Amino acid sequence: MWSTAREIAAGDLVIVWMTRELIIPLTVTPGATLHNKFGVYPHDALIGVPYGSKIRSQTGKGFMHVLRPTPELWTLALPHRTQILYLADISFITDWLGIRPGSRVIEAGTGSASFSHSVARTIGPTGKLYSFEFHEQRAAKAREEFGRHGMTPFVTLQHRNVCKDGFGDVVDEADAVFLDLPAPWDAIPHAKKALRKDHTARICCFSPCIEQVLRTVAALNDAGFTEITTYETLLRPIDVQTAPAFPSLDDVTERLKQAEVKREEKRQRQIKANREKEAKDKQKSATEGESTATGKRKHDEVVATDGAQQVDTPEVSELEPKRLKTEGEVVAEEMQMDSTTAGPSSSTTPDAARVTTPSSKRTPVVLSKSGTPISFASATAVSKALPEVRGHTSYLTFACLAPYERYKPAETGTPTPSSSNATPAPIPAATPVSEPAIQNANGAEPSSSG
């Protein structure tokens, strides 16, 4: 279908992969230039480069990959003319219809030719794909694409309304039929004529709405199809990444011990800073209390002398500052505050028992069936479903057409089965048959009478 050479040549079709959401087809044309948000890429720089190469822009800041076209990549990069089928539906339809190399397939509703490219690769040069499109402009564009991609020898495209005009000259020839039409029930009688009758043939109808499915199932039943089933294919992408190695239990224990030591050192620094601050505050308050008491006594003496009013002078014992707390009282107070903050499990001295593994939750140890611990030293692959999942696209209705029994006339005029498994046709009752004739029919010599 596409170029099978190792290097890209002028005129080849390549798939330009920039991001997962930005994939475009590109025909390599000498002298042309590709401009995108990642940089400027001359087409001449792609000629002679192996498929799958990473191409950097002229500035060196951006890059892109040039890939060999495949039906899967073409489905992601093709220009949309209609709603298309994606890989999840295409693979399921191809498998259920039994499409294989050499199969003859009918496709009604070419559209953007996403399904056509996948079927063309499956059937190969020995098969045949009959594609029909009602819209004339879409049919012309699809025919042009088939010619550029080298699919013309085994893909034929006709502009035809199959619901009214049928499938033309394709009669008793198709192994499978795929209908992607607004009203597939109108095309089912024509599809029955196109399907082969000498072996089991299959049909699939692609319908977005359940109301279409109901009418399609009724039409399939009326046409004599069997094994009618309907499916809905949903795709859930999984992102697989490599997680960093899990730390061992000894490493986790050592980290917890170090963290506990740091917390204890920080607590001791806070205690020391609080002691120094309280000592400075007490010294400052004592100095201010003495100066205040001295100034008050002088002021009372002046008032009593000048105003001839007697004022009681407080005793010296009443103006003395409060007694400073002893070192033991300060330490006891601080310990009480620490016990209130840290809880009953804190201790008064930072001894060896303080720096131990915390008793809140231990890291669980995973054991194998034999009872030995499992090592997490190596990296582990983890998977996660992507948040954006493609939802409903359409319903797929499948059905089978059982083969008909055919007979070819024998030379003696007696109908014989065309295969060894078929039953012989009944002899009309109005025709008298003698005993010698029956024996001749069975291949025996007639016996002489008496």
C-alpha positions in Angstrom: 0.0 0.0 0.0 2.7 2.5 1.0 6.4 2.6 0.4 8.4 -0.3 1.9 11.8 1.3 1.5 14.0 2.0 4.5 14.6 5.7 3.8 12.1 8.4 2.9 12.1 9.5 -0.8 10.6 12.4 -2.6 6.8 12.0 -3.0 6.4 9.5 -0.2 3.6 9.9 2.4 4.8 10.1 6.0 3.0 10.5 9.3 4.4 13.5 11.3 4.0 12.7 15.0 4.4 15.9 17.1 2.2 15.0 20.1 -0.4 12.4 20.9 -3.1 14.9 19.9 -1.2 16.4 16.9 -0.6 13.8 14.2 -0.7 14.8 10.5 -0.1 13.2 7.1 2.6 14.8 5.0 3.6 14.2 1.4 7.4 14.9 1.0 7.8 17.6 -1.7 11.2 18.9 -2.6 11.5 22.6 -1.9 8.5 22.8 0.5 8.6 23.6 4.2 6.6 22.5 7.1 5.8 25.2 9.7 4.3 24.3 13.1 4.5 25.5 16.7 7.6 23.4 17.2 9.7 25.0 14.5 10.4 25.0 10.8 11.2 21.8 8.9 12.3 21.8 5.2 11.1 18.8 3.3 14.5 18.4 1.8 15.8 17.6 5.2 13.5 14.5 5.3 14.7 13.0 2.1 17.1 10.1 2.7 16.2 9.9 6.4 15.1 6.5 7.8 11.5 6.1 8.8 11.0 6.6 12.5 13.7 9.2 12.8 13.6 12.2 15.2 13.9 15.4 13.2 15.0 18.6 15.0 13.9 22.1 13.8 16.3 24.6 12.3 16.5 26.4 15.6 17.1 23.2 17.5 14.5 23.9 20.1 11.7 21.7 18.8 11.5 18.2 17.2 9.1 15.8 15.6 9.1 12.1 14.4 8.5 11.0 10.9 6.8 7.5 10.8 5.9 5.0 8.1 2.1 5.1 7.4 0.1 2.2 8.7 -3.7 1.8 8.8 -3.6 2.5 12.6 -1.6 5.7 12.1 -3.7 6.7 9.1 -6.9 6.4 11.3 -5.4 8.9 13.7 -4.0 11.3 11.1 -6.5 11.2 8.2 -8.6 14.3 7.2 -12.1 13.7 8.6 -14.9 13.9 6.1 -17.4 12.0 8.2 -17.5 10.2 11.5 -14.8 7.4 11.4 -14.2 4.0 12.9 -11.3 3.7 15.3 -9.1 0.8 16.0 -11.2 -0.7 18.8 -14.3 -1.1 16.5 -12.2 -2.0 13.4 -10.3 -4.9 15.0 -13.5 -6.3 16.5 -15.4 -6.1 13.2 -12.6 -7.6 11.2 -12.3 -10.6 13.6 -16.1 -11.2 13.9 -16.7 -11.1 10.1 -13.8 -13.5 9.6 -12.0 -11.2 7.1 -8.7 -12.8 6.1 -6.2 -12.7 3.1 -8.2 -13.4 -0.1 -11.6 -12.4 1.3 -14.1 -10.5 -0.7 -15.7 -7.7 1.3 -18.5 -5.2 0.6 -18.4 -1.8 2.4 -21.3 0.5 2.1 -20.5 4.0 3.4 -16.9 4.7 2.5 -16.8 8.1 4.4 -13.2 9.0 5.4 -12.0 5.5 4.4 -10.6 4.6 7.8 -12.2 1.1 7.8 -11.2 0.7 4.1 -7.5 1.0 4.7 -7.5 -1.6 7.5 -9.6 -4.1 5.4 -7.3 -3.5 2.4 -4.3 -4.5 4.4 -6.1 -7.6 5.8 -7.4 -9.0 2.5 -4.1 -8.2 0.6 -3.6 -8.3 -3.2 -5.5 -11.7 -3.5 -8.7 -10.2 -2.0 -11.2 -7.7 -3.1 -12.9 -4.7 -1.4 -16.1 -3.3 -3.0 -16.7 0.1 -1.5 -19.8 2.2 -2.1 -20.4 5.8 -1.2 -23.6 7.8 -1.7 -22.0 11.3 -1.5 -20.3 12.2 -4.8 -17.6 14.5 -3.5 -16.6 12.1 -0.7 -16.5 9.3 -3.2 -14.1 11.3 -5.5 -11.8 12.2 -2.6 -11.7 8.6 -1.4 -11.0 7.3 -4.9 -8.1 9.8 -5.2 -6.7 8.6 -1.8 -6.9 4.9 -2.9 -4.9 5.8 -6.0 -2.2 7.6 -4.2 -1.9 4.8 -1.6 -1.6 2.1 -4.2 -4.9 0.4 -3.3 -6.5 0.5 -6.8 -5.7 -3.0 -7.9 -7.8 -4.7 -5.2 -10.2 -1.9 -4.1 -13.0 -0.6 -6.2 -15.2 2.4 -5.3 -18.6 3.3 -6.8 -20.8 6.2 -6.3 -24.2 4.5 -5.7 -27.2 4.5 -3.4 -27.1 0.9 -2.2 -30.4 1.3 -0.3 -32.3 1.7 -3.6 -30.0 0.4 -6.3 -28.3 -2.5 -4.5 -24.7 -3.5 -5.1 -24.7 -3.7 -8.8 -23.0 -6.7 -10.4 -21.8 -8.2 -7.1 -24.1 -11.2 -6.7 -23.4 -14.3 -4.6 -19.8 -13.2 -4.3 -19.1 -11.4 -1.0 -17.8 -13.3 2.1 -18.8 -10.4 4.4 -20.8 -7.1 4.2 -20.3 -4.0 6.4 -23.0 -1.4 6.4 -22.3 2.1 7.8 -25.5 3.7 6.7 -28.2 5.9 8.2 -30.9 3.3 7.3 -29.1 -0.1 7.0 -32.4 -2.0 7.1 -33.1 -0.8 3.6 -29.9 -2.3 2.3 -30.2 -5.7 4.0 -32.2 -7.4 1.2 -29.6 -6.3 -1.3 -26.8 -7.5 0.9 -28.4 -10.9 1.1 -28.2 -11.1 -2.7 -24.6 -10.1 -2.7 -23.5 -12.6 -0.1 -22.3 -16.1 -1.0 -24.7 -19.0 -0.5 -22.2 -21.9 -0.6 -20.8 -21.2 2.9 -21.7 -19.2 6.0 -21.5 -15.4 5.2 -21.6 -12.6 7.8 -22.9 -9.1 8.0 -22.2 -6.2 10.3 -24.3 -3.0 10.7 -22.8 0.1 12.4 -25.5 2.2 14.0 -25.1 5.1 16.6 -28.7 4.9 18.0 -30.5 2.0 19.6 -33.6 2.8 17.5 -31.6 2.0 14.4 -30.5 -1.2 16.0 -34.1 -2.3 16.6 -35.2 -1.8 13.0 -32.0 -3.4 11.8 -32.6 -6.5 13.9 -36.2 -6.8 12.6 -35.0 -6.6 9.0 -32.3 -9.2 9.6 -34.9 -11.6 11.0 -37.2 -11.0 8.1 -34.3 -11.7 5.6 -33.5 -15.1 7.2 -30.3 -14.2 9.0 -29.3 -16.1 12.2 -27.1 -15.6 15.3 -28.1 -11.9 15.5 -26.1 -10.1 18.2 -25.3 -6.5 19.1 -22.2 -5.2 20.8 -20.8 -1.9 22.1 -17.0 -1.6 22.1 -15.5 0.8 24.7 -11.8 1.6 24.8 -10.0 2.3 28.1 -6.4 3.3 27.6 -3.9 2.3 30.4 -0.8 4.4 31.0 2.1 2.1 32.1 5.1 3.8 33.9 8.1 2.7 35.9 7.9 3.7 39.5 11.1 4.4 41.5 12.4 1.6 43.7 10.7 1.2 47.1 13.0 1.8 50.1 13.8 -1.2 52.3 12.5 -1.5 55.8 15.9 -0.8 57.3 16.2 2.4 55.3 12.8 3.6 56.5 13.6 2.8 60.1 16.9 4.7 59.9 15.2 7.7 58.4 12.6 7.8 61.2 15.4 7.6 63.8 17.2 10.5 62.2 14.0 12.5 62.1 13.4 11.8 65.8 16.9 13.0 66.6 16.4 16.2 64.8 13.1 16.8 66.6 14.8 16.2 69.9 17.7 18.6 69.1 15.2 21.3 68.0 13.2 20.8 71.3 16.4 21.3 73.4 17.2 24.5 71.5 13.7 25.8 72.1 14.0 25.1 75.8 17.4 26.9 76.0 16.1 29.9 74.2 13.0 30.1 76.4 15.2 30.0 79.6 17.4 32.8 78.3 14.4 34.9 77.3 12.6 34.4 80.7 15.8 35.3 82.6 16.2 38.5 80.6 12.5 39.4 81.1 12.8 38.9 84.8 15.9 40.9 85.1 14.4 43.7 83.1 11.1 43.7 85.2 13.1 43.8 88.4 15.1 46.8 87.3 12.0 48.7 86.1 10.2 47.9 89.4 13.0 49.4 91.6 13.1 52.6 89.5 9.3 53.0 89.6 9.2 52.5 93.4 12.0 55.1 93.9 10.3 57.7 91.8 6.9 57.2 93.5 8.4 57.7 97.0 10.0 61.1 95.9 6.7 62.2 94.4 4.7 61.5 97.5 7.2 63.4 99.7 6.9 66.5 97.5 3.1 66.5 97.6 3.0 66.1 101.3 5.4 69.0 101.9 3.8 71.5 99.5 0.2 70.8 100.1 0.3 70.3 103.8 -1.5 67.1 103.3 -0.4 64.0 104.9 0.1 61.0 102.6 0.8 57.5 103.8 4.2 56.4 102.6 4.2 52.7 101.8 6.7 50.5 103.5 9.7 49.3 101.7 8.7 45.7 102.0 5.6 46.5 99.9 7.6 48.0 97.1 10.1 45.2 96.8 9.8 43.1 93.5 8.4 39.6 93.5 10.7 36.8 94.4 12.6 35.3 91.4 11.8 31.7 90.7 14.5 29.2 91.4 16.1 27.1 88.7 14.2 24.0 89.8 10.9 25.8 89.5 11.7 27.1 86.0 12.7 23.6 84.8 9.6 22.1 86.3 7.4 24.7 84.6 9.0 24.0 81.2 8.7 20.3 81.6 5.1 20.7 82.4 4.5 22.8 79.3 6.4 20.3 77.1 4.4 17.4 78.5 1.2 19.2 77.7 2.3 19.9 74.1 4.0 16.6 73.2 1.6 14.3 75.1 2.2 11.7 77.8 4.8 9.8 75.8 7.5 12.6 76.0 10.3 12.2 78.5 12.2 14.7 80.6 15.7 13.7 79.5 16.9 13.0 76.0 18.2 9.5 76.7 18.7 6.6 74.2 15.1 5.4 74.7 13.8 8.7 73.3 15.4 8.1 69.9 13.6 5.0 68.8 11.2 3.9 66.0 7.8 5.7 66.6 5.0 3.4 67.7 2.3 4.9 65.6 2.4 2.7 62.4 5.1 0.4 61.2 5.8 -0.2 57.6 4.2 -3.5 56.6 6.5 -6.3 55.5 5.2 -8.2 52.5 5.8 -11.9 52.7 5.7 -14.4 49.9 4.0 -17.8 50.1 7.2 -19.4 51.4 7.3 -16.8 54.3 10.4 -14.9 53.0 10.3 -11.1 52.7 9.8 -9.7 49.2 12.5 -7.2 48.1 11.4 -3.9 46.6 14.9 -2.8 45.7 14.3 -2.9 41.9 12.0 -0.5 40.0 8.4 -1.5 39.6 6.0 -1.0 36.6 2.7 0.6 37.6 -0.4 1.2 35.5 -3.1 3.8 35.7 -6.2 4.3 33.6 -6.2 7.6 31.7 -8.8 10.1 33.0 -10.2 10.8 29.5 -11.7 7.6 28.1 -13.4 7.4 24.7 -17.1 6.7 25.3 -19.9 5.4 23.1 -19.3 5.5 19.3 -21.9 3.1 17.9 -23.6 -0.3 18.3 -22.3 -3.2 16.2 -25.0 -5.6 15.1 -23.7 -8.9 13.6 -25.6 -11.7 11.9 -24.9 -14.9 9.9 -26.4 -16.2 6.6 -26.5 -19.9 6.5 -25.6 -21.7 3.2 -28.4 -22.9 0.9 -28.6 -26.6 -0.2 -28.0 -26.9 -3.9 -28.4 -30.0 -6.2 -27.2 -30.6 -9.7 -29.2 -33.0 -12.0 -27.6 -36.4 -12.7 -27.2 -37.9 -16.2 -29.9 -40.6 -15.5 -32.4 -37.9 -14.7 -32.5 -38.8 -11.0 -31.5 -35.8 -8.9 -28.3 -36.4 -6.8 -26.9 -34.3 -4.0 -24.1 -31.9 -4.9 -22.2 -33.1 -1.8 -22.0 -36.3 0.2 -23.6 -34.7 3.3 -26.8 -33.6 1.5 -29.9 -35.7 1.5 -31.3 -36.9 -1.9 -34.4 -35.2 -3.3 -37.7 -37.0 -2.7 -39.2 -38.9 -5.7 -42.6 -37.7 -6.7 -45.4 -40.0 -5.5 -47.3 -39.9 -8.8 -44.4 -41.6 -10.6 -44.6 -45.4 -10.4 -41.3 -47.0 -9.6 -40.7 -50.8 -10.0 -38.5 -52.9 -7.8 -35.8 -53.4 -10.5 -35.6 -49.6 -10.9 -34.9 -49.2 -7.2 -32.2 -51.8 -7.3 -30.7 -50.1 -10.4 -30.7 -46.9 -8.6 -28.8 -48.5 -5.7 -26.3 -49.9 -8.2 -27.4 -53.7 -8.0 -28.2 -56.1 -10.8 -31.9 -57.0 -11.2 -32.7 -60.5 -10.1 -34.4 -62.8 -12.5 -37.9 -63.8 -11.6 -38.5 -67.5 -10.9 
